Amino acid sequence: IGGLEALKGWLEQRHLAFSEEARRYGLPLPRGVLLVGPQGTGKSLTAKAIAHSWAMPLLRLDVGRLFAGLVGASEARTREMIQRAEAMAPCVLWIDEIDKGFGSGRDGRSDGGTSQRVLASLLTWMAEKRSAVFVVATANGVETLPPELLRKGRFDEIFLLDLPDAAERRAILELQLRRRRPEHRISLDVVVDRTAGFSGAELEQLLIEAMHQAFSESREFGEPDLISAATQVVPLSRTAREQLEALQQWASSGRARPASSSRA
């Protein structure tokens, strides 16, 4: 993962807290982290990378699958999910797009309060659990999330994954180059300058588009191809500017920590 140095450093500290030395020191087991940010900034990738780097199983929870039509079935599925996660401990439980599962669209009136009971069960477990289950929840926005989910104590910390700055864009492009063409050397100075406001996912697609263009012409791709591909992409920072600004303002008020060191 390119960039996000502040988040990486925080995760290294939490990884150490799973050891027996941490128990003897008096540290509790880490609860988890909520990753908030626009699409394509690396939230899902971070959840997978945590499990990989910590050598723990990754369990992905689709919140929508907890809800069932029969009375009481949703609560039973939630208890079963908790039991399975604790049986796999130590593990990472990834709650994908938690804002869609428990956002304002589920206000409890249309489902007889089922969503509220499921959320209450999940939050109680998160606050009181003694098992080594590290919860990583991801959300594209916070405006629909219930306040009780954002309250301190549910997660160890809330991080905002913002759009990458120039140094992070360079790191992401270099990482994608090494992944796809490890022997290829290319200048990225102009590309980094031309891609302000691009997300990590958009930078990846930019590189792939440049490779497609050059490959179709049976030649090696270079900086002009990347610049040409950049002009064809309309980044999310333009199409969803108001939502991004609202999210940044929410985080800057002290509700979330920046995942990037340059913004810490």
C-alpha positions in Angstrom: 0.0 0.0 0.0 1.5 3.4 -1.0 1.3 6.1 1.6 -0.9 6.0 4.7 2.2 6.1 6.9 0.4 7.3 10.0 -2.1 4.5 9.8 0.7 1.9 9.2 2.6 3.1 12.3 -0.6 2.9 14.4 -1.3 -0.6 13.1 2.3 -1.8 14.0 1.7 -0.7 17.6 -1.6 -2.5 17.8 0.0 -5.7 16.3 2.4 -5.7 19.2 -0.5 -5.5 21.6 -1.6 -9.0 20.7 1.5 -10.5 22.4 1.8 -12.1 25.9 4.3 -9.4 26.8 1.5 -6.9 26.2 -0.8 -8.8 28.5 1.8 -8.8 31.3 2.4 -5.1 30.6 -1.3 -4.5 31.3 -2.4 -3.7 27.8 -5.9 -4.9 26.7 -6.4 -6.7 23.4 -7.0 -4.2 20.6 -10.7 -3.8 19.6 -10.4 -2.6 16.0 -10.4 0.4 13.7 -12.9 2.2 11.5 -11.6 3.3 8.1 -13.5 6.2 6.5 -12.9 7.7 3.2 -14.0 8.1 -0.5 -14.1 5.2 -2.8 -10.7 4.0 -4.1 -8.5 5.3 -1.3 -7.5 1.8 -0.1 -9.9 0.9 2.7 -10.6 -2.6 1.6 -7.0 -3.1 0.5 -5.9 -2.1 4.0 -8.2 -4.6 5.7 -6.7 -7.4 3.6 -3.1 -6.1 4.2 -3.6 -6.1 8.0 -4.6 -9.8 8.0 -1.7 -10.6 5.6 1.0 -8.7 7.5 -0.2 -10.0 10.9 -0.5 -13.6 9.6 -4.1 -13.9 10.8 -7.2 -15.3 9.0 -9.4 -12.7 7.4 -13.1 -13.0 7.8 -15.3 -10.7 5.6 -18.7 -9.8 7.0 -21.4 -8.7 4.5 -23.8 -6.9 6.9 -26.7 -7.3 4.5 -26.5 -11.1 4.9 -27.2 -10.8 8.6 -30.7 -9.6 7.9 -33.3 -12.4 7.4 -37.1 -12.3 6.9 -38.1 -14.4 9.9 -38.5 -12.8 13.3 -35.4 -13.4 15.4 -33.4 -14.9 12.5 -31.2 -11.8 12.1 -30.3 -11.8 15.8 -29.5 -15.5 15.6 -27.3 -14.9 12.5 -25.4 -12.2 14.4 -24.8 -14.4 17.4 -23.6 -17.2 15.0 -21.2 -14.7 13.3 -19.7 -13.7 16.6 -19.2 -17.3 17.7 -17.5 -18.1 14.4 -15.2 -15.1 14.7 -14.2 -15.9 18.2 -13.6 -19.6 17.3 -11.1 -18.4 14.6 -9.3 -16.0 17.0 -6.8 -14.5 16.6 -8.2 -13.2 13.4 -9.3 -10.0 11.5 -13.0 -9.4 11.1 -13.6 -7.1 8.1 -17.0 -5.4 8.2 -17.3 -4.1 4.6 -19.3 -0.9 3.9 -20.8 -0.8 7.4 -22.5 2.5 6.4 -24.7 0.6 3.9 -25.7 -2.0 6.5 -26.4 0.3 9.5 -26.9 3.7 7.8 -29.9 5.9 7.9 -31.5 3.8 5.2 -32.2 1.3 8.0 -33.9 3.5 10.6 -35.6 0.6 12.3 -39.1 1.6 11.3 -39.3 -0.4 8.1 -37.9 -3.6 9.6 -39.6 -3.6 13.0 -36.4 -2.6 14.8 -34.4 -5.6 13.6 -31.5 -3.5 12.4 -31.3 -1.6 15.7 -31.2 -4.9 17.7 -28.6 -6.3 15.4 -26.5 -3.2 15.7 -26.9 -3.2 19.5 -25.7 -6.8 19.7 -22.7 -6.0 17.5 -21.7 -2.9 19.5 -22.1 -4.6 22.9 -19.9 -7.5 21.7 -17.3 -5.0 20.3 -17.2 -3.1 23.6 -17.0 -6.2 25.9 -15.2 -8.8 23.8 -12.2 -10.5 25.4 -11.2 -12.5 22.3 -8.4 -11.6 19.9 -10.8 -10.5 17.1 -9.6 -7.3 15.5 -12.5 -5.6 13.8 -11.8 -3.5 10.7 -14.9 -1.6 9.5 -14.9 0.4 6.3 -17.3 3.2 5.3 -17.4 5.5 2.3 -19.3 8.2 4.3 -20.2 9.0 7.9 -23.3 11.1 7.4 -25.6 8.1 7.6 -23.7 6.2 10.4 -25.5 6.1 13.8 -23.7 8.1 16.5 -23.4 5.1 18.8 -21.1 3.5 16.2 -18.8 6.5 16.2 -18.6 6.9 20.0 -15.2 6.3 21.6 -14.8 2.8 22.9 -16.4 1.0 20.0 -13.2 1.2 18.0 -9.7 1.9 19.2 -9.5 4.7 16.5 -11.2 6.2 13.5 -9.0 7.0 10.5 -9.7 9.1 7.4 -8.2 7.8 4.2 -8.1 10.9 2.1 -7.0 11.4 -1.5 -3.2 10.9 -1.8 -0.9 13.8 -1.9 2.0 14.1 -4.4 4.4 11.9 -2.5 1.8 9.2 -2.0 0.7 9.4 -5.6 4.3 8.7 -6.6 4.5 5.8 -4.1 1.3 4.3 -5.5 2.4 4.6 -9.1 5.9 3.1 -8.3 4.2 0.2 -6.4 1.9 -0.5 -9.4 4.8 -0.4 -11.8 6.9 -2.8 -9.7 3.9 -5.1 -9.5 3.2 -5.2 -13.2 6.5 -4.4 -14.9 9.3 -4.7 -12.3 12.1 -4.1 -14.9 10.6 -1.1 -16.5 11.9 2.3 -15.6 9.9 5.5 -16.3 9.8 9.1 -15.2 6.8 10.0 -13.1 7.4 13.6 -12.3 4.9 15.1 -14.8 2.3 12.3 -14.1 2.4 13.0 -10.4 1.8 16.7 -11.0 -1.1 16.0 -13.5 -2.9 13.6 -11.2 -3.8 15.8 -8.2 -7.1 14.7 -6.8 -6.8 11.1 -8.1 -7.5 8.2 -5.8 -5.3 5.2 -5.5 -7.7 3.1 -7.5 -7.8 5.8 -10.3 -4.0 5.8 -10.4 -4.0 2.1 -10.9 -6.5 2.3 -13.7 -4.5 5.1 -15.3 -1.4 2.9 -15.5 -3.4 0.0 -16.9 -5.0 2.2 -19.5 -1.5 3.5 -20.6 -0.3 -0.1 -20.9 -3.3 -1.1 -23.0 -2.7 1.8 -25.3 1.0 1.0 -25.8 0.4 -2.8 -26.0 -2.2 -2.4 -28.8 0.5 -0.6 -30.8 3.2 -3.2 -30.1 5.5 -0.9 -28.2 6.7 -0.1 -24.7 4.7 2.4 -22.7 6.1 5.6 -21.3 5.4 8.9 -19.6 3.4 10.3 -22.6 1.0 7.3 -22.4 0.4 8.0 -18.7 -0.2 11.7 -19.3 -2.6 10.9 -22.1 -4.5 8.4 -20.0 -4.7 10.9 -17.2 -6.5 13.4 -19.4 -9.2 10.8 -20.1 -10.0 10.2 -16.4 -12.5 12.4 -14.5 -11.5 11.7 -10.9 -13.9 11.3 -8.0 -12.6 14.5 -6.5 -14.4 16.4 -9.2 -17.6 14.4 -9.6 -18.2 14.1 -5.8 -16.5 17.3 -4.6 -19.2 18.3 -2.1 -19.3 14.9 -0.4 -15.5 14.8 -0.1 -15.3 18.3 1.3 -18.0 17.4 3.9 -16.1 14.3 4.9 -12.8 16.2 5.3 -14.5 18.9 7.4 -16.0 16.2 9.6 -12.6 14.6 10.2 -10.8 17.9 10.7 -13.0 18.7 13.7 -11.3 16.0 15.7 -13.6 13.1 15.0 -11.0 11.1 13.0 -7.2 10.9 12.6 -5.6 11.3 9.2 -4.1 8.1 7.8 -1.4 10.1 6.0 1.6 11.5 7.9 1.6 14.6 5.8 -1.8 15.5 7.2 -1.2 14.4 10.8 
